[in-house]
Amino acid sequence: MKKLIALFATTAVASGTAMGAIALSGTASVSYDDKGSAASATTYDADMTVTGTAGATTFTQSMDIDAAIAVTATTLATTIGPLTVSADMFDEDDSTTVTTTGGRRTDSGDNRSVTVSLDAPVGDATIGLDNSGDVTVSGTFSGVTLTHTVKNGADKTVGSASIAGMDVTLTNDAGASEWTIGTTVAGTAVTVGSDKSVTATFGVTGNTVVVSHTAERASTTPTNSTTHYDTSQKDAYTTIAVSRDLTSGASLSATYDTFDSALTLKASVAF
């Protein structure tokens, strides 16, 4: 693994002499939330991504730029023959300020990593290996896409397929299973999840309407209360969002949330 990483670094430096290209992309938005019975609030968000390409090597850095420039992701990837090597170079703080949804109390530590993927000549399968020792095998077989990650005591399998007009996805993570089923009925795209969630998306006179229902969230206590917060109970709620793309390039949306009877108006642009 160390030799592969060293080769990766050498290749990335050598590619600097090749013809390169830099691309900028991002989003910006302003939202007004009447907060139902609470005090209203206006929020601002702007993000930018810089992508540099030289030959088979790509460097990507994402930033939050609405208040101050703060890096949110940094990735360096290249291909070496049949190998694809990707380095996650950003050590994000994965602790959370939201104390009611079971998130981490403290940062889990250095989560930078290097992933090596091999386009293995085993049918249609691709084999990947990262620096933590996890092995991932993925591929599409007879119309079914499968990804299996071998971990220490916590294997994860994700499968998806289109069956009789329905898109089915099944995930088993360390013994816990989740599924979603999606289909289109009379121009309405409907998705149902194992967590009792339902989403319907359809068009009305040039507008896109999304109706989503989220089931009640039960309260739970984490296995390790030192590292994680409790999850608090939350009643079921429904959101109705109407959005429209304007000829100016911007988008307008209005979202109503039944949980707190709040209406949010948002203007956004992507570039």
C-alpha positions in Angstrom: 0.0 0.0 0.0 2.8 2.4 0.9 4.4 1.8 -2.5 1.1 2.5 -4.3 0.7 5.8 -2.3 4.3 6.8 -3.2 3.6 6.0 -6.9 0.4 8.0 -6.7 2.2 11.1 -5.3 5.0 10.8 -7.9 2.4 10.6 -10.7 0.5 13.6 -9.4 3.6 15.7 -9.3 4.8 14.6 -12.8 1.4 15.4 -14.2 2.0 19.0 -13.3 4.1 19.3 -16.5 1.2 18.2 -18.7 -1.4 20.4 -20.2 -3.9 21.2 -17.4 -7.3 22.8 -17.1 -9.2 24.5 -14.2 -13.0 24.6 -13.9 -15.1 26.5 -11.4 -18.6 25.6 -10.4 -20.9 26.5 -7.4 -24.3 27.5 -6.0 -25.7 30.4 -4.2 -29.0 31.0 -2.5 -31.0 33.2 -0.2 -33.9 31.8 1.9 -36.6 33.5 4.0 -38.3 31.2 6.6 -41.3 32.6 8.4 -40.7 29.9 11.1 -44.5 29.5 11.7 -45.2 30.9 15.1 -41.5 31.6 15.8 -39.4 34.6 14.7 -38.7 34.6 11.0 -35.1 34.3 9.7 -33.2 34.9 6.5 -30.3 32.7 5.6 -27.6 32.9 3.0 -25.5 30.1 1.4 -22.8 30.0 -1.2 -20.5 27.2 -2.2 -17.8 26.9 -4.8 -15.8 23.9 -6.3 -12.5 24.2 -8.0 -11.5 21.3 -10.3 -8.1 21.0 -11.8 -7.3 18.4 -14.4 -4.0 17.3 -15.8 -4.0 14.2 -18.0 -5.5 11.4 -15.9 -5.2 13.2 -12.6 -7.9 15.3 -11.1 -7.8 17.6 -8.0 -11.1 18.8 -6.5 -11.6 21.2 -3.7 -15.0 22.3 -2.4 -15.5 25.4 -0.2 -18.2 27.2 1.7 -17.8 30.9 0.8 -20.9 32.7 2.1 -19.4 34.1 5.3 -15.7 33.2 5.0 -13.8 30.7 2.9 -13.9 27.3 4.6 -12.7 24.1 2.9 -15.3 21.3 3.0 -13.7 18.6 0.8 -10.4 18.0 -0.9 -9.8 15.0 -3.2 -6.9 14.0 -5.5 -7.5 11.1 -7.9 -5.5 9.5 -10.7 -5.4 6.4 -12.8 -2.3 4.2 -13.1 -2.9 1.5 -15.7 -5.8 -0.6 -14.4 -5.7 1.1 -11.0 -7.6 4.2 -9.8 -6.1 5.8 -6.7 -8.2 8.4 -4.8 -7.0 10.4 -1.8 -9.4 12.1 0.6 -7.1 14.8 1.8 -9.5 16.8 4.0 -9.9 15.9 7.7 -13.3 17.2 8.5 -14.7 17.6 12.0 -17.6 15.1 12.1 -19.0 16.1 15.5 -22.4 17.8 15.3 -24.0 20.9 16.8 -27.4 19.2 16.6 -27.8 17.3 19.8 -31.1 15.6 19.2 -30.5 13.2 16.3 -27.9 10.8 17.6 -24.8 12.5 16.0 -21.3 12.4 17.4 -20.4 14.5 20.5 -16.8 14.7 19.5 -14.7 14.5 16.4 -13.9 10.9 15.5 -10.3 11.7 14.7 -8.3 11.8 11.4 -10.6 10.4 8.7 -8.4 11.2 5.7 -7.9 8.1 3.5 -6.6 6.6 0.3 -8.7 4.2 -1.8 -7.2 2.0 -4.5 -9.7 0.5 -7.0 -8.7 -2.2 -9.4 -10.8 -2.9 -12.6 -10.3 -6.6 -12.1 -10.8 -9.0 -15.0 -13.5 -11.0 -13.1 -16.5 -10.7 -15.3 -18.1 -7.3 -14.8 -16.8 -6.8 -11.3 -14.6 -4.0 -9.9 -12.5 -4.6 -6.8 -11.5 -1.8 -4.4 -9.2 -1.5 -1.4 -8.8 1.4 1.0 -6.1 2.2 3.6 -8.4 0.9 6.4 -8.3 -2.6 4.9 -11.9 -2.5 3.7 -12.4 -4.5 0.4 -15.3 -3.5 -1.9 -16.6 -5.6 -4.8 -19.1 -4.1 -7.2 -20.6 -4.8 -10.5 -23.8 -5.3 -12.6 -25.0 -8.8 -13.1 -28.1 -9.7 -15.2 -29.5 -6.2 -14.6 -28.8 -6.1 -10.9 -26.2 -3.8 -9.5 -24.4 -5.0 -6.4 -21.8 -3.5 -4.1 -20.4 -5.5 -1.2 -17.9 -4.0 1.3 -16.0 -6.4 3.6 -15.4 -4.8 6.9 -14.3 -6.1 10.3 -17.5 -7.4 11.7 -19.7 -4.9 9.8 -20.1 -6.0 6.2 -22.3 -3.8 4.0 -24.2 -4.9 0.9 -26.1 -2.6 -1.5 -28.2 -3.9 -4.3 -30.4 -2.1 -6.9 -32.4 -3.3 -9.9 -35.3 -2.2 -12.2 -38.1 -4.8 -12.0 -41.4 -4.5 -13.9 -41.1 -0.7 -14.0 -40.0 -0.4 -10.4 -36.6 0.8 -9.2 -35.7 -1.3 -6.1 -32.8 -0.6 -3.7 -31.8 -2.7 -0.8 -29.1 -2.0 1.8 -27.9 -4.2 4.6 -25.3 -2.5 6.8 -23.9 -4.7 9.6 -27.2 -6.6 9.8 -29.6 -3.6 9.6 -31.6 -3.6 6.4 -33.3 -0.6 4.6 -35.1 -0.6 1.2 -36.7 1.9 -1.2 -39.1 1.2 -4.1 -39.7 3.8 -6.8 -42.0 3.9 -9.8 -43.9 6.4 -12.0 -47.7 6.4 -12.1 -49.5 8.8 -14.5 -46.5 11.1 -14.7 -45.9 11.1 -10.9 -42.7 9.7 -9.6 -43.4 7.9 -6.3 -40.8 6.5 -3.9 -41.6 4.5 -0.8 -39.0 3.6 1.9 -38.7 1.0 4.7 -38.7 3.9 7.2 -42.3 4.6 6.2 -41.3 7.6 4.1 -43.2 8.5 0.9 -42.2 11.0 -1.8 -44.1 12.1 -4.9 -42.7 14.3 -7.6 -44.8 15.7 -10.5 -45.0 18.7 -12.8 -47.8 21.3 -12.8 -47.8 24.1 -15.5 -44.1 24.5 -15.6 -43.5 24.0 -11.9 -42.1 21.0 -10.1 -44.0 19.8 -7.1 -42.5 17.5 -4.5 -44.6 16.1 -1.6 -42.7 14.2 1.0 -44.0 12.5 4.2 -41.6 11.6 7.0 -42.7 9.1 9.6 -42.5 9.6 13.3 -39.0 9.3 14.7 -38.7 7.3 17.9 -36.4 8.2 20.7 -33.3 6.0 21.1 -30.3 5.8 23.4 -26.9 5.2 21.7 -24.7 2.3 22.5 -22.0 4.6 23.6 -23.3 7.8 25.2 -19.8 9.2 25.6 -19.3 9.6 21.9 -22.9 10.0 20.7 -26.0 12.0 21.6 -29.4 10.5 22.2 -32.0 10.6 19.4 -35.1 12.5 20.5 -38.7 11.6 19.5 -40.2 13.7 16.6 -43.7 13.5 15.3 -44.4 12.7 11.6 -44.6 15.6 9.2 -45.1 16.4 5.6 -43.5 19.0 3.3 -44.8 20.4 0.1 -42.3 22.1 -2.2 -43.0 24.0 -5.4 -40.1 25.1 -7.6 -39.6 26.8 -10.9 -36.6 27.5 -13.1 -36.6 31.0 -14.5 -35.2 32.2 -17.9 -32.7 34.3 -16.0 -30.9 31.1 -14.8 -32.2 31.4 -11.2 -34.7 29.1 -9.5 -37.5 30.0 -7.1 -39.0 27.6 -4.6 -41.6 27.7 -1.8 -41.7 24.9 0.8 -44.4 24.4 3.4 -43.6 22.2 6.5 -46.5 20.9 8.5 -44.3 20.1 11.5 -44.1 23.8 12.5 -46.4 25.3 9.9 -43.5 27.2 8.4 -43.2 28.5 4.9 -39.7 28.9 3.3 -39.1 31.0 0.2 -35.8 30.4 -1.6 -34.0 32.0 -4.6 -31.0 30.1 -5.9 -28.6 29.8 -8.8 -26.1 27.2 -9.9 -23.1 28.0 -12.1 
